[in-house]
């Protein structure tokens, strides 16, 4: 999929977490960069369906159990003046 430009999205938070992980549905591909906003957001049912649409029928839900960190680190970033810094 490549790099996702989120600069046009409205943000009411300036903090996010980032870590290396894997997909949560088969084939559970590794080397995925996860970015998680520090503030929870909600989306519509239609948006959820759009996210699920390209998944195989057996992967429509996130049924993978919580995985141990296995040495990975979760990093906190703060956005200031349009630039993010790691903390």
C-alpha positions, 0 to 999 in steps of 0.5 A: 500500500505504501506511505499514507499521507494523513496531513489532510485529516483533522486531528484533535490529538498531537500524540500517537504511538508507533511500533513494528508488528504484523497484520492481524488477519492471515497471512499475518505478514510481518514488518507492518508499521502500526500507528495508533492515535493516543485519542480514540476515534470512531468511524461509521458502519460504512467505513468499517465495511469499506475496510473489511471489503478487500479481506478474504471471507475467513478474515473479516474479523480480527480474531487474532489473540493479543501477541507478546511484545517479543522485544519490540518497543512501542514509541510515543510521538508528539506533533509540534508545528507540523513535525513529529518527535519521538519521546 
